[in-house]
Amino acid sequence: MNRITKSATERRNEILDTAESLFSQKGYEKTSTTDITKTLGVAQGTLYYYFKSKEELANALIDRQLKGIKKHFIDVIYDETFSAFEKIAWIFVYELDDPTGHVEIFKYLQHDSNAILRQILHVQTICQFTPIVTDLIIQGNKESSFHVDNPTLVAEFFLSTIHHWVDSSLFKWNKAERIARIEAIQSTFEHLFGVPSGKFDLSLLRKTVKSKI
């Protein structure tokens, strides 16, 4: 019987798939690298060939899960046919209404033993998406729709706030609960971006996205 040889990408993804499944069932803290290799049916050395540690594997898993979301952001934020206001409207609608189902991706992180993964997700979200949102704010400043003195810090605060308060990986909010929390601090976001009161009303944001993006 011929031995099946898998490419490095296939093997790497198999390890990540198995780890994700076990982290969902048992939690990161209660899953060992031995659990992963036994479930996958490979030697420990195979796992360590691709990932030097369980921590490195966890970072790679979160990075893989964020790639699709990041692509959506890049596609919209760097589309020159959209205004900055249309883009920020899209971010709110994307995060709250979840049109692509991205919220479901991280629900497994609610497991009590996945605190470390939640921390990794928060750090990667801030690091990967801050430059993108910063560019959006700079565009808004140029168009005089935003009035922000420090775009990078505002981008970090915006991402941190919306990620922590409405993210399903941290809390078991339903859609209505997530929306209620954003509505409660909408005036804070308006002040943050230097826009008139009511400019970030969710009905206006949704209408903007529906008609433009």
C-alpha positions in Angstrom: 0.0 0.0 0.0 1.4 3.4 -1.0 2.1 5.9 1.7 0.0 9.0 1.3 2.3 12.1 1.4 0.7 15.4 2.4 2.0 18.8 1.6 3.2 21.0 4.4 0.2 23.3 4.0 -2.2 20.3 4.3 -0.5 18.9 7.4 -0.3 22.3 9.0 -4.0 22.8 8.5 -4.8 19.4 9.8 -3.0 20.2 13.0 -4.8 23.5 13.3 -8.2 21.9 12.6 -7.6 19.2 15.2 -6.4 21.8 17.8 -9.5 23.9 17.1 -11.8 21.0 17.6 -10.1 20.0 20.9 -10.0 23.6 22.2 -13.7 23.8 21.5 -14.4 20.5 23.4 -11.9 20.6 26.2 -10.5 24.1 26.2 -7.0 25.3 25.5 -5.7 24.9 29.0 -6.9 21.3 29.3 -5.7 20.2 25.9 -2.1 19.0 25.6 0.1 18.7 22.5 -0.1 14.9 23.1 -3.9 15.1 22.9 -3.6 16.8 19.5 -1.1 14.4 18.1 -3.0 11.3 19.4 -6.2 12.6 17.9 -4.5 13.3 14.6 -2.5 10.1 14.6 0.9 11.6 14.2 4.1 11.7 16.2 4.9 14.6 18.6 7.8 15.5 16.4 5.4 16.2 13.5 3.6 18.8 15.5 6.8 20.4 16.7 8.1 20.5 13.2 5.3 23.0 12.3 4.8 24.7 15.7 7.5 25.1 18.3 5.0 25.2 21.2 1.3 25.0 22.0 1.4 28.8 22.3 2.7 29.2 18.8 0.0 26.9 17.5 -2.6 28.9 19.3 -1.4 32.1 17.7 -1.4 30.5 14.3 -4.9 29.3 14.8 -6.3 32.7 15.8 -4.4 34.3 12.9 -6.0 31.8 10.5 -9.4 32.6 11.8 -8.9 36.3 11.5 -7.7 36.1 7.9 -11.2 36.1 6.3 -12.4 38.9 8.5 -9.3 41.0 7.7 -9.8 40.4 4.0 -13.3 41.8 4.3 -11.9 44.9 6.1 -9.2 45.5 3.5 -11.6 45.1 0.6 -13.9 47.8 2.0 -11.4 50.2 3.7 -9.1 50.4 0.7 -11.9 50.7 -1.8 -11.5 54.3 -3.2 -15.1 54.5 -4.3 -16.3 54.6 -0.7 -16.2 57.6 1.6 -14.8 57.3 5.1 -18.3 57.6 6.6 -19.5 54.8 4.4 -16.6 52.7 5.6 -17.1 53.3 9.3 -20.8 52.6 8.8 -19.9 49.3 7.3 -17.7 48.4 10.3 -20.5 49.0 12.7 -23.0 47.0 10.6 -20.4 44.2 10.0 -19.7 43.9 13.8 -23.3 44.1 15.0 -25.4 42.5 12.3 -22.8 39.8 11.4 -23.8 39.6 7.7 -21.0 37.1 7.0 -21.4 34.9 10.1 -18.0 35.8 11.5 -19.3 36.0 15.1 -19.9 32.3 15.1 -16.2 31.6 14.4 -15.1 32.6 17.9 -18.0 31.3 20.0 -15.9 28.3 21.1 -13.7 30.8 23.0 -16.5 31.1 25.6 -15.2 27.8 27.1 -13.9 28.5 30.6 -10.5 27.0 29.7 -10.0 29.3 26.7 -9.0 32.5 28.5 -5.5 32.5 26.9 -7.0 32.2 23.4 -9.3 35.1 24.1 -6.3 37.2 25.1 -4.5 36.2 21.9 -7.5 37.1 19.9 -7.7 40.6 21.5 -4.0 41.3 21.0 -4.0 40.1 17.3 -7.2 42.1 16.6 -5.6 45.3 17.9 -2.3 44.7 16.2 -3.7 43.5 12.8 -6.6 45.9 12.4 -5.3 49.2 13.9 -3.3 50.1 10.8 -6.4 49.5 8.6 -8.7 51.6 10.8 -6.0 54.3 11.2 -6.0 54.7 7.4 -9.8 55.0 7.4 -9.6 57.7 10.0 -6.9 59.6 8.1 -9.2 59.5 5.0 -12.1 60.8 7.1 -9.9 63.7 8.4 -8.9 64.6 4.8 -12.6 64.6 3.8 -13.5 66.7 6.9 -16.0 64.1 7.9 -13.9 63.1 11.0 -11.9 65.4 13.2 -9.3 63.2 15.0 -6.0 64.5 16.4 -4.4 61.0 16.9 -5.8 58.5 14.4 -3.8 55.6 15.7 -4.8 55.9 19.3 -8.4 56.4 18.4 -8.3 53.3 16.1 -6.9 51.3 19.0 -9.5 52.5 21.4 -12.3 52.0 19.0 -11.2 48.4 18.2 -10.6 47.6 21.8 -14.0 48.9 22.9 -16.1 47.2 20.2 -14.1 44.0 20.5 -14.4 43.7 24.3 -17.9 44.9 24.8 -19.8 43.2 22.0 -17.6 40.2 21.1 -19.3 36.9 21.5 -16.0 35.2 22.5 -16.1 37.2 25.8 -19.8 37.4 26.6 -22.8 35.4 25.6 -24.7 38.5 24.4 -27.4 37.9 21.8 -27.7 40.3 18.9 -30.1 42.6 20.7 -27.9 42.8 23.7 -24.8 43.6 21.6 -26.7 46.4 19.8 -28.0 47.8 23.0 -24.5 48.2 24.4 -23.2 49.9 21.3 -26.2 52.3 21.2 -25.5 53.2 24.9 -22.0 54.5 24.0 -22.8 55.8 20.5 -22.3 59.4 21.7 -18.9 58.4 22.9 -17.9 57.1 19.4 -19.3 60.3 17.9 -17.1 62.4 20.2 -14.2 60.1 19.5 -14.4 60.6 15.7 -15.4 64.3 16.0 -18.8 63.9 14.1 -22.1 65.7 14.9 -24.5 64.2 17.4 -26.7 61.5 15.8 -24.3 60.9 12.9 -23.6 57.3 14.2 -27.2 56.4 14.7 -27.5 52.8 13.8 -30.5 53.2 11.6 -28.5 55.8 9.6 -25.5 53.6 9.5 -27.5 50.6 8.2 -29.2 52.8 5.6 -25.8 54.0 4.4 -24.4 50.5 4.1 -27.5 49.1 2.4 -27.4 51.8 -0.3 -23.7 52.0 -0.8 -21.8 48.9 0.2 
